[in-house]
Amino acid sequence: MITPDKKTKRKNILTAIAIIAFMIFLFLFTLYNTGVFDRSI
């Protein structure tokens, strides 16, 4: 097994956080577009 150094591990964590944040953004954007919230963008 390859032992990841701290740099690689930190990069992986940042990538995971970025993907999750993007998914949440898309989810909220979809809710806004479908009219769940009565607000216009």
C-alpha positions in Angstrom: 0.0 0.0 0.0 1.2 3.5 -0.8 1.7 5.6 2.3 0.3 9.1 1.5 2.3 12.0 2.7 0.6 14.9 4.5 0.4 17.0 1.3 -1.5 14.4 -0.6 -3.9 13.6 2.3 -4.6 17.3 2.8 -5.3 17.7 -0.9 -7.7 14.8 -0.8 -9.6 16.3 2.1 -9.8 19.7 0.4 -11.1 18.0 -2.8 -13.7 16.1 -0.9 -14.9 19.2 0.9 -15.0 21.1 -2.5 -17.1 18.3 -4.1 -19.5 18.2 -1.1 -19.9 22.0 -1.1 -20.6 21.9 -4.8 -23.2 19.2 -4.4 -25.0 21.2 -1.7 -24.9 24.3 -3.9 -26.4 22.4 -6.8 -29.1 21.0 -4.4 -30.1 24.4 -3.1 -30.0 25.9 -6.6 -32.4 23.1 -7.8 -34.7 23.8 -4.9 -34.7 27.5 -5.7 -35.4 26.8 -9.4 -38.3 24.4 -8.7 -40.0 27.0 -6.5 -39.7 25.3 -3.1 -38.7 28.7 -1.7 -40.7 31.7 -2.8 -37.7 33.7 -3.8 -36.3 34.7 -7.1 -32.6 34.4 -7.7 
